[in-house]
Amino acid sequence: MIQTFGASNVSSRESDELFSRIATDIENKGYSINMEALPLHLGETLSQHLHGLSGEKFNPAGIGRDVQHVRNDSVRSDEICWITGESESGRDWLQWTTHLQDYLNRRLFLGLFSFESHFSHYAEGDFYKRHVDAFKGEANRVLSLVVYLNSDWKQSDGGEFLLYENEGDSEGTKVSPSFGTMVVFLSEDFPHEVFATHRDRYSIAGWFRINTSTAEPVQPPND
């Protein structure tokens, strides 16, 4: 019997093939880059919902956590809207990431406990300078996930995601933010940045955590 994940209508076998690639990559090198990997129907419903959101739903993104959270336009200049599961597409997304979480826990024994994510909008000229999503031994974000929702993205549009192997890496791996592309990486281990975009750029950024230290969403770095 084929199991489906909500409106995404994706067979468990199809998703498990992707989940297996991600798990193997994480185990072998700590990150996984998969082009056009997000199930198409899920991506389309998320994109439709995202573009239907009013501007008031988005807030300027910041850096730091809790009382130290501040807006710093010299470091990042994007805006975000948290995914709470109130919409059908949001519920489908959170259900799909729960299946990914369960798969990775079975394969890699990561102890992932919860997941948080938000839509990200980079307007023309927006960027996010090099950073890490968690400092070693100081945070409970274990695994970072970025999915892109941009159709017909061209090289001249800019906005590339650059993933560095370590602190000493100055070359990095460049990823175009084209529709359905997915990047997963260990949050503490891989510095990354977002180059300035030359058109509106949309994505989902999320973090798998090992525990929930607060009932409120923590403002994390965004990609």
N, C-alpha and C positions, 0 to 999 in steps of 0.2 A: 504493500500500500504506500502511495506517495504522500508524504506529509507536506503541507504547505504552510508558509509563514505569512499569515494575514494577507493583505491585499497585494503583497509583493509576488505571490503566486510562484514561489521558487521551490523546486523540489529539494528535499533534504540532501539528496545525492549531489546535486549541482552545488549547493552551498558547502557541503562537506569537502568537495574537491578544492574549492577556494580556501576553506579553513585549513585544510591539510597543507597547502602550499605556504600559507602564512605561518603555521606552526613550525614547519620544516625550516623556513627562512629564519624565524626568530631563534630557533634552537642553534642554527649553524652560524648566523652572522648578526643576529640581534635586530634586524629590520627586514621588512618585506615591502616591495613596491609592485603593485599589480595594476596594469592598464585596463580600463574599461571593465573593472571587476565587480562593481556594485550591480546587483540585479537590476535590469533595465526598468522594469515597472516600478520598483521601489524608488529608484533614482528619479523617475519622471514624476511620481506623486510627491516626493519631497521637494522637487524643484517647483512644481506648481504651487504647493503650499507656501514655500519660501517667497515666491514672487507675488503672492497674494497678501503677504503681511504688510501692514501699514508701517510707515517710517517710525511711528511712536513705539513700536514693539522693539526696536533696536536701541541699544545703549552704547555709548563710547566704551571701548575696551580699555583696560588698564593693566598695570603690572603690580606684582606683590600680592599679598594675601591678607585677609581680614582687615585689621585697623591700618595696616601698612599699604593697603591697596590704593593706588593713585593713578591718575591719568598722566601719561608722559608722551606727548606727541613726537618727541625726538627719538623714541624707541619704537613706538607702534602708533598707527593712526586709523585702525579699522573699527568696526562696530559689530555688536553681537546680539543674538536673541536666543535665550536658553530654550532647549527642547524639553518640554515637561510631560509629553504624552497626552495632552489635552486634545490634540487633533488626531484623526485617523492615521495620517501619514507618520506623525510622530510616534504613535503607538506601534505601528508596523516597524519603524526604524529601531525602536528600543527593544522590540521582540527579536528582531534579527540580530542585534548586537548581543542580546542575552544568549542566543544560540552560539554565537562566536565565543563569548566568554566561557560558556559551559564546555565547548570543544577544547579550547586552549587549556582550561583547568584539567581536563582529562588527559590531554597529551603531554602538557609541560609542567603540571603541578604548580602553577603560578600562584594559586590562592587568591585569584581575582574575586572580589566580593561585591563590587558595585560599579556602576558606570554613569558618567555624566557627559553631556554634550551640548553644543549650541551651534546655531547657524552663524556663519561669519560673512560679513560683507566688506570688501575692500573697494572703495570708490577709486576713480582715476587718481593716481599719484600716491595711494596708500601703500604701506610697507610694514614689515616687522623685522627689526634687526636681529642679529644672531643671538640665540639664547638656548637654554635647556628648559624642559618642562618640569623637572624636579631635581633638586640637589641631593647628592648621595647621602642616604641615611637621615634625611630631614623631611621627607614627604612620603605620602602614601599613594601617590600616583605611580603605577608600575608600567603601564603600557599605553602609549599614545596612538590615536587613530585619526587620520584625516581623509576625508572623501570630498572630491570636487564635483561641482554641479554646473559646469560651464560648457555650453555647446559651441562648436565651431571655433575653438580657441586656436589662435595663430601665434607663431613664435614672436611676431612683432607686437603682440598684446602684452608681453612681459609677464609679471606676476608669478614667476617660477618659484617653486619651493626648492630650497637647497638643503640637503641632508649631509652633515659632516660625519665622518667615521669616528672622530674623537676630537679632543680639544686642540690637538696639533695639526689637524687636517685643514688646509687652506683651499683645497680644490672642491671637495664635496661632490655629491651626485645631484644633478639638476632634474627636477620633475615638472613637466608641464601640467597646469591645473585643468586638464581636459575632463570632460564629463565621464563620471564613473571611475576615474583613477583613484586608487586607494593606497595609502601609505600607513604602515603600522611599524612602530619601533619602541624599544625600551626607553622609557621616559628619562631616566637618569643618565643614559649613556651617549646620546646623540644630539649634539648642538645642531641647530637648524635656523633658517631664516626665510623670509618671504621678500622677494625683490619687488620694487615698486611696480604697480600694475598700470597699464595704459587704457584699461576699460573696466567696467564693473566686474568684479570677481567674487564668486560665491562658493562656499564650502561648508562642510560640517567638521568641527574639531571635537574630539572626545577623548576621555581618559578612563581607563579601567583602574580601579583602586583596590587596595587590599583591606581597607576598612572604611567606615564612615565616621569621621571625627566630628562632624557637625551636621545639623539638620538642614542648614541652609547651603545652597550651592556655593562652592569656593571659586573665586575668580581665578582661573588658571591662564597660563599663556595660551595663545590662539594662533592657528596656522591657516 
